[in-house]
């Protein structure tokens, strides 16, 4: 395992071959298994639609996030308040990985005050 993240009642992991796995509660599609909301008690591989190799996973509450080696962020799960950052309507769960859309000026590492 090269990256792991825990949300509220679910876990995501990336293995050494770049496969992304998820397990736990799935009431808001936070496992990224499409329209299937079945709980997983053991790791299950996410069949994805992202471009590039998975580098990092993160989770907050019932929403999951993934960063690829191409710098693209994807999210899925609960979107009650627009926290997925996708173009999916607020209040609608994101069933499987979808692009996160950034608007405005891009934050550069060298411009962030410490």
N, C-alpha and C positions, 0 to 999 in steps of 0.2 A: 504494500500500500504506500503510495507516494503523497496522497492528500486525503484528508478526512474532514468532514464537517457534520455537526449535529444541530438539528432544529428542534422544534417542540415535537417530540415523539417520533422523529425519523432521522436517519443517518445516510450520508452520501460518502462514497469513497472512490478514488481512482487507483487502479492497480498499476503495476510496473509496465504493462503493455498498453496503457492508455484507456482501458475500458472503464466505464463509469457504472458503479453499482449503487443500489438504493435498497433500504429496508425500513420497516416500521409502519406507523400509521399513514394513511393515504386519503383522508377525508377530503382534502382540497387539491388532490392530484400532485402533491408535493414530491412524489416518487418519480414523476415524469413517465408514467406508463400509459400515456394516452388517456382514453376515457374510462379506463379500468381504475376503480378506487379500492380494490381489494388490498387489505393490509398484507405486508410481507414480513414473515418472521425470520427469514434468512435472506442474505443478499441476493438481489435479482438484477441482472444486467439491463441497463437502460438502452433501448434501441433509439438512436438519436438522429437528428437532422442538422446538426451543426457542422460548420466547415472548420477544418483544422483539428489538431490533437488537443484533448482535454489536458489542462495544466493544473487547474485549481478549482475546488468546489467550496461553496459557502452556503449557509442557510441562516434564515432568521424566521422564527415563528413557523409558519406552514408554507414558506416560499423558499425555493432552491435556486442557486445561481451557479454558473460555470464560466470559467475564463479559459479561452483557447490560446494556443501558441501564436495565433494570429492577432491576439489582442481583442477579440470579439467576446462580448459577454452575452450569455443566454440565461433565461430564467423560466421557471414554471412553478405552478402551485397557486396558493392563495393570492388573489389580486383585489381584495376588498377595498383597499384604499389607493390602488394604482402602484403598489410597491413592486410589481413585476417589472415596471419600466418598459413594457411592450405596448404595442398599439391595440391590445385586447381591451375591450370596454371595462372600465372600473366596475368592480362588483362581480366580475366574471372570472372564474378560475382559469388558469392557463394549463391546458391538459398535457402538453409536451413542450419540449424546449423551443423557445421563440426568442428572436433577437431583442435585445434591450436597445432602445433608441435614446441616444444622447442628443440634447439640443443645447444651443448656446455655444459659448467658448469652451474649448477643451482645456482642462487643467493640466499644466505641464509640471513634472516633478520639481524642476529647478525654480518654479515660481511659488511653491508652497512654503509659507512661513512655518518655522518650527517652534 
